[in-house]
Amino acid sequence: MTKYILSKSTFLKGLQCEKSLYLYKHHYDLKDKTPAHLQAIFDQGNAVGLLAQELFPGGVDASPEDHFKIQESVLRTQEFIDNSESIIYEATFQFNGVLAALDILVKDQEGWKAYEVKSSTSISDTYIQDAAIQFYTIVNSGIDLKDISIVHINNQYIKNGDISVHELFTIESVYDRVQEVLPTIPNTITTLKKVIDQETAPNIDIGIHCSKPYDCDFKGHCWKHVPEYSVFDISNLRINKKLDLYDNGIITLDQVDPNDAALNMSQKLQVVSEQEGTIHVDAPKIKNFIEGLEYPLYYLDFETLSSAIPIYDQSRPYQQLVFQYSLHIQTESGDIAHKEYLAKADLHIDPRKGFIDKLIADCGTRGDIIVYNLGFEKARLNDLINLFPEFEDEISSIIDRLKDLMVPFQKKWYYTPAMKGSYSIKSVLPALVPELSYNDLDISDGGSASTIFTQMVQGAYTGDYDQTRNALLEYCKLDTLAMVEIYRILKILII
Ligand code: SF4
């Protein structure tokens, strides 16, 4: 069998950026390493795909033994069809140099129907292109497809006992939308084949296509001329304006005209601060914020897990479930105590019960509770009220005591060039307290904490459990210690 030229994924890559397709085919070594969080998303997608097979049980599997033998799947699929199999998983077809593997192919009374599984909760335009290239390849391979559907996650599903695949998944026909796109497919294939045949990479500069619809995995290569801190870091500036600046040769903040009418006050402040090396302090506003706080102060931070396939009863797909917190408690005289909670990583023990029991006890009944990005903690606490209505009064009282330490930085009451336009705690901490750093930690961001704990719950984690639990505790503890230190610096500023 002639080797295919395009797969479904390289077709989509070429649609996003022809240079990306060319580099993938000719300079694969330039591709960025897949980050752990993205790998976790891929793994989750595989698990969702396998579970969706239960919608059509009893099928035969045309998966290749390994990725390099994928063309064997084409032969196996044809054998299954010749043998009158009516449900085929990973059915694979090749036509006009395009190879496409479909998640589930089913024959019922009406004829053949195609099902492509996605772990997202809605259907994007890219999924329609994805379905169209599948439809094109399958139909031209001699299968008279009567329908093609996207199977996606229903985020309103609430787990109660065993997973109900018919409730977890929504099956949505995209037949009509695919027919609209279908006429463009042959020309696109011809164009993309020509791109691959070129002697050199297409001359395409960086742009909005580098992140839309997906983050391109050649950014490390194409963006290397853009410094780590550039106009692309001007906070809340529209991407089109950033690209306008870039297209006019304005890449660093030094080159930006601070009187540019497109910049708002906050963005101007960021630019001027960088150009002049100045620190901006709005002492009255900070003073007002600090003096409005009531002791003892509780510095609180949550860690959460989320999964496309709900793990625990009374939870929805992708719902953020609390499993850990750190709490520093500070009296007016400056004494500090630390409390924490980290759930047992166990499929059968919902982390939320132990979490809320201990949180209510640890938070006491008076004093403000300082968080960083209040909306997140508040939403999780409201979720807990829904789950444990018997604790509504206690949890509501915690919500009423929340104060957001992010506000002084978000509103630029305090800004230093070292924050590089960001008000996330990961940027504010090194700017204010350089001696405290996340860099030395084994787990240094919330996404990794979430992924690792989820893997531990599912028994898929391969590292040392005890060591990793300690790393999780250390990470969360630093988040609240960071707030203690940031608050201390703010207080010094207004003396
Ligand atoms: S980084 Fe941007 S320009 Fe480079 S290949 Fe990817 S999408 Fe194209």
Residues whose N, C-alpha, C, O or C-beta is under 5 A from the ligand:
A	BS01	SF4	C17 K19 S20 I204 D205 I206 H209 C210 C216 F218 K219 C222
